[in-house]
Amino acid sequence: MTFQQKRSRRDFLRSGCRTLSTIGAAAAFGQAGLISARAQSTGDYKALVCIFLFGGNDANNLLVPNDAASYATYQKIRQNLAIAQGSLVAIHDPVSNSGFGLHPSFAPLGPLYNTSKRLALVANVGTLVQPVPHNATTGLPLLNSVPLPVNLYSHSDQQTEWQNGVPQGGVNTGWSGRLADKVAGVGGLVPPSIGISGNALQLVGQTTQQSAISTSNFGLSAPATDAGSTALQQMLNLSSGVTLVQAAQNSLNSADAVAKAVDAALNGSTALGVTFPNSDIGTQLAEVAKIIQVRGALGAGRQIFFCSQGGYDTHSGQLAQQVQLYGNLANALLAFDTAMGQLGVANNVTTFTESDFGRTFQPNGNAGTDHGWGSHALVMGGAVKGGQLYGRFPTQALAGPDDSGNRGTWVPSTSVDQYGAAMAKWFGVSAQADLDYVFPNLKSFGYQALTVV
């Protein structure tokens, strides 16, 4: 089965406006009053870069147990989807003193974990309302004893819950947008939330506005000619007795100036000197790097980027698909890490992955897997406490202590709240009231964020 987004809420979550015309690009950046004294020093600059893996990443093949006994169990249950042990990229978790292996397509990132310690993994993270207790006698999860996230195993619902940080719904903002609300004062000339793969629920705040950039037509351009600029200004300056239209005109007037400022900053920049792979995610991360490069000209103190990679709904033919997906992702991440180093902001930029959910540990009958729950994530950057595994790796037993059923749909041991709160605290949000605003459900986990960054 091939997962396709419908032209509805899913389209808003994933792609939004994929191409922006001159006015569309300006409108995406439109917010009255953005061009103000908010442009300031960037000495405390920080950026978060989210990469959402749409479709549900089967991370059971991203991170594989690598000792003899555990690998034998993995191989027996994974059957025709098992990755050959000799091809795994060997890594070691110093906390559990356990050996693991990364999918061979992640070989480019091996040194970031093993040597430079700029890459960490988070095990079995997913949507939770509160921790799931276990039966004291059998050790099995007591799923009926606690409220569960809305519509587990549903693409659209789990994409929503990952992005809004509220596992039982009821909000129309995203956790990164709410985070931006708290740091909007250091946003600079453009909104701090920037969607590289279109609009994203995750970037929607209460008081700040996200912006969207097209990967197929990069550049926030005001009209190229004086005549075009004059025509736009004449259109923007038309009087209107309709409040909504007049408000839009005011916003576009501000947005036109913003677009010109961004365009000037990009045109005045030099080449990065890093070759990004010619893939969708490679193109997106290259554009993030360009915007970070001109952070000073834009007066940006804090920025949050949302990128995405599709194709992870692997109900069939999973092995070959993962080779390409993981290869594109790993090479793009390596190029981005290199670019951040050359720009001197390696310690100021943290990149992390999200996905709808994990997938069943047990394969289906079509050389693929079905919808799961908990999954593993990557966190990369100079500020990351890398070279180790965070959270608790699931016991790989069907109908075992971490299985919500009998096919290996792992009950998360780390919540989205704890995972995202690690990024938020590094970003500068520390007061409990602010954490409650960004992650209203974090209190259910004793405000215990991960310490990955």
CORMO-V119017 format. One record per helix or strand of 3 or more residues. SS is the DSSP state (helix for helix, strand for strand). FROM is the first residue (numbers start at 1). TO is the last residue. If there is no record, write none. Layout:
SS & FROM & TO
SS & FROM & TO
This chain:
helix & 9 & 14
helix & 22 & 28
strand & 46 & 53
strand & 63 & 65
helix & 68 & 81
helix & 85 & 87
strand & 89 & 93
strand & 98 & 102
helix & 104 & 114
strand & 119 & 126
helix & 143 & 145
helix & 155 & 164
helix & 175 & 186
strand & 193 & 195
helix & 201 & 203
helix & 226 & 236
helix & 243 & 267
helix & 280 & 293
helix & 295 & 298
strand & 302 & 309
helix & 318 & 342
helix & 346 & 348
strand & 349 & 355
strand & 375 & 380
helix & 416 & 427
helix & 432 & 438
helix & 442 & 445
